[in-house]
Structure formats: C-alpha cells, structure tokens
Amino acid sequence: MLHRFRSSAAERLLAVHLTLTDRLACPRCGPTFGLILLASRLVERRVHAGVLGCPNCRDSFSVIDGFADLRAPPREGLPAGLAGAVDDTDGELPTEADRVIALLGIPRGPGTAVLVGRPARHAWVLAAAIEGLQVVAADADVRAWPDAPDVSRLVCAPGLPFFSRTLRGVVIDGRLGPDMIREAARVVAPMSRVVVVGPDPGVDRALLDEGLTVLAADPETVVAARR
C-alpha cells in the first residue's frame, strides 16, 4: 500500500490546492484577516509557486515547490517536524490512518480537514479514502513528501492559519501543546470533530472549555465535536 507514496526527488512537485487559499488567515494578524494569493506557477488549480500576502500587516508568506511557509516572524530556517520521512512508515501507516479516518467521522467531501504534527503523515491515505475531501498536512517534514491531487502541505506557527469554524475536521499531535489544541477547537466547524493523538491529562477539559463536546477519551486519543 505504501508504494504509492514513494517518488524520486524529481517527481516531488508539491502543490497547494487553490481552494485552500480561500480558507487561509494571516498568521500574524489572526483569523479575521485573510490572505491574498499571487501565484507565479499554477497548474490545474494547484499552486506550485507564489506568495500569500496579508493586506493588513503587509507581510508575505512564500509557496516554494508547493510547500507553504505560514509561520509568523521570525522565520529562521525550517525546523525538524514530527511527521517523519515517508520511508519510515512501512507497516504502520495504513493501520494508524484507518483509525484516524474512523475517529474523524467524515463520510465524504466537500470540505477541508487538517492533520497537524505526526498525524500529517496520514493525509495521503485520508485524501484517497474520502471522496471530495481536501486534506492539509501541516508539519515541516511534509515538505519532502510526494504529491497527491487532494493533499496540500504547509508549516504554520504560532497557530493554525485558518478562519474560525471552517474545517470539517482536525487531527492534532498532543505534543504541540494546549495553545495549538485550542486553535484546533477554534477552526473546526459545527458538527465536526477534533481528534487529539497522544493527549496530555486535562485535554478533554480544555476542549470542553472551548465549547466542544467530548465523545471519547482514553490515554491515547481524545475525540471532541462542535455541536
């Protein structure tokens, strides 16, 4: 199953799907300020190169080889992520991804789901399994992962660069901390879920405080929904 994720360096033409840019907010100014795309290379509604600019703060965020750097300043080099390399996933990716798909509870598209940190490695399986769903892999490591029609790749900090209550689902690495988990709760749409993988104690209470309903909680996973 994993062979479809492998590609040579020459084939790794990563791209951000054009429809995703309508949901992006400025990492500096916050979720009420959208970004404007100036694409220098656009192929079949996928942005391979360009700039996302904020009309409020005038900052710009690059898209290079299809990978969007949506980090607020300072942006000094790309740190190591949590997703790992595609070649490190043999024997584990399909089983983990199937569990993520079940916990998200999204039967079909349209819409956008975001996977942050280690769960970003499941974006490719998720996009292939759920028809019409656009999937975002948010982690520094996915810059080197191969292309897929319904997967966009980015890195973000300090929060999630999306408008509030617009996403069909969020799967987030619990190691990213309470601020990022609160961001996941902010961006998820009504009747959609947040899945926290590897949660710290008290995550379920934090999600309740953000207005979500906890559906399931155990040492490995917390699942909550916005009613």
Buried (B, 14 or more C-beta within 10 A) or exposed (E): EBEEBEEEEEEBBBBBBBEBBEBBBBBBBEBEBBBEBEBEBBEEEBBBBBBBBBEBBEBEBEBEBBBBBBBBEEBEEEEEBBBBEBEEBEEEBEEBBBBBBEBBBBEEBEBBBBBBBBBBBBBBBBBBBBEEBBBBBBBBBBBBBBBBEBBBBBBBBEBBBBBBBBBBBBBBBBEBEEEBBBBBBBBBBEEBBBBBBBBEEEBBEBBEEBEBEBBEBEEEBBBBBBE
